[in-house]
Amino acid sequence: MDSTRESCVLCSEVGGVLLVQRAGYRIVRVEDPDCPAYLRVIAEDHLREMTDLREPEQVMLWRVIAACERVLREVVGVDKVNLASFGNMTPHLHFHVIGRYEDDRFFPNSVWGLPQRESVGTHALVEDQVLTAALELRLP
């Protein structure tokens, strides 16, 4: 294992509560009290960018991200979904799929922006088993 992979938190740790693990990726729920509908799609291989994948793998990963968005909208009932891929702090290909509520602490700002209100915490966390089952039905 090279030193970059050894020092990568997404290679050495799950990166959240594991919901789905398949060839090429895993989906985790991020434990964040301000964002109860926060999923992360993490590439299995230690790659930096989407274009490091072959085209069929890119298409598959986009379908996985879309399935996560559908679950957040249809099962969790969020008002909006934010998608992000930075990798500046953790240079391992991963996507943030963040369900947003109009009354969440940061809305309409990004969840990494300045808070707009005190945390209201009125949105219940959907059970992991429910999220996993809903994802399994929608994944390619």
N, C-alpha and C positions, 0 to 999 in steps of 0.2 A: 504494500500500500504506500503510495507516495505521501509526502508530508502535507500537501494541500488537502488530500482526502482525509488524512489522519486528523487534521485540525478543523475539519468541517463539521459543524454541529448537526447538519442534516444527514451526514453520513454516519455519525456516531450515535445519534439519538433519533427517536421516532419523530419528534417535532410537534407533538400534541397528542390528543387522545386518538388512537388508531381506530378508524372506522372501516376502511377498505384497504386491502393490500393486494395488488395484482402485478403481473409482469409489466414492468416499465414505470410504475407509479404507485404511490399510496395517497390516501385521502385521510387527513386528520382534522379533528375539531380543535381549534385553538381555544385554550381556557383564558378568556378575558371577560371579566364581569361587566365591562362597558359595552362589549360586543358579543351577545349570546348566540349569534348566528354567524360565526366566523369559521370558515373552512380553509384549509391549505392543501393544495395539490402539489406533491413533491415528486420530481423525477427520480427514478430509481438510481440511475447512473449519475456520477458526479460530473455534471456538465454545467457550463456557465450560461449558455444562451439557448433559446428555442431553435435557432438555426444550427446548433451543434447536433440536433437530431436529424435523422433522415426524414424525408417528406411524409411517408406513411405514419411515422411515429409522431410527427407534428400534428397531423390531422387527428390521430387518435387522442392526443393530449387535449386538443381544443374541444373534442367531443366530451371528454371527461369534465372539463371546465364547464361546458354548457350543461351537462347533467347536474353538476353541483348547483349551478344557478337555478335550474328548474326546481330542484328540491327546496332550495331556500325560498323560492317564490310560491310554489304550489303546496308544499308540506308545512313549512315554517310560517309562511304568510308575511314575509318582510315587505316593506314599502319600496325598497330599491336595492339593487345589488351593485357593489363596487368590485371591479377586477383590477388587480395590480400585480406586476412582476418587476421587482427592482434588482435584487441580488447584490446591491452595493455593500451591505453589511455581511451578507451570507451568500457568497458567489457559488451557489448551487441552484440549478434551475428549479424554481417553485413559483406557484401562483397563489395569491391571496384572493379568496372569493368571500366577500364580506357582505352579509345581509345587513341592511340598514333600516332603521325605523325613523320616521320623521321626528320623533321625540327622543331619539338617543342623545347621549351626552354631547356628541360632536356635530350632528346634522345641522346644516347642510355641508359642513366642512368634512374633509377627509378624517378618518379615525386617527390619523397621525397629526391632525391640526389642533388648533386651539379649541378647548371645550366651549360650548355655547350655553351650557346649563349644568346644573348639578346632575349627577347620575340619578335616573329615575327608577331603573331596575324593574319596570313593570312587565317586561316581556319574558315569559317563561322559557327556559331552556328546553328544547325538544330532546327527549331521551335519545341516547346514543344508538340504542337498538332500533328505534324508529328511523333515525337518519340513515343508518346502515341499510336497513331494508329498503327504504325509498331510493337510495343511491343504487343499490344492486338492481333494482327494476329498471333504472334509467341509463345505466352505464353501457357503453358499446361492448 
